[in-house]
Amino acid sequence: MTKKEAEHEFKARHRRVINLHELNQADGRWPVPKDKPMRSEAWNDFTDALCKEGRITMKQYETWTHPSWCN
C-alpha cells in the first residue's frame, strides 16, 4: 500500500467522523477550528493498525509523516 492509498482510505473511513467531532467541539465558532491533536492521533492509530495487519511495512509506519490536512 502506498501512502497516497492509505490517505485515501483514511479519509473515506474517518473524515466524516472527524468533521462531526470538530463541529460538536466548535460551540458555534466559525470557521470550525481543526482539532490537530485528534487528527494526528487518529492518523497514528490508523497507520498502527495497518502495520499490525501487515498492510504496510514497519519502515512505512516509522517514516510516513502526517498528511497535510492533519495540520
N, C-alpha and C positions, 0 to 999 in steps of 0.2 A: 504494500500500500504506500502510495506517495503522500507527502504532507498535504498536497492540494486535495487529494481524495479524502483524507482524514478531516480536513477543514469542512469540506462539502458535507460529509456525513454528520459531523458535529452540528453544523448549522441546521441540517434537516431534522435532526433528532431533538436538539436542545434550544435552539434560538427562540422559539415561541415561549418556552417556559422562562427563559432568562428575561425576555422582554416583559412578560407579565409580572415577574418578581420585581423588576426595576420600577414598573408602573405603580405597583402596590406600595413600594417604598417611597415614592416621589412626594406623597402628601400634597398633591395639586401643583407642584412645581412644574414649570415648562420652560425649556425643553427638559424632558426626563433625564436626570443625571445617570451616567453609567456607573454601575457597581463594579468597578475594576477588580477588586479583590475576589468577588464572587465569580466573575467571568474567568479570571485566571485559575481559580481553584477548580471550576467546572472543566476547563481545558485539561488541567493536570490530572484530574480524576479520569477523564475520558481517555487520555493517552496511556495512563497507567493500566486501564482495563484492556486497551488494545494490545499492550505489551504482554500482559498476563495471559491473554487469549492467543498469543502467538501471531497476531495480525501485523505487528510491527516488531522490528528488532530492538534489542536493548540500546544499540547505538542510536537508532532513530529516536527512541524515547529520551535518551540523555542529551541529544543535540538539537532537537526541534525547539525553536523559540515559540513564544506565544503569538498567535495571529494578531494582525494589526487591530482588529475590532475588539480585542481584549483590553486595549489601552485607551 
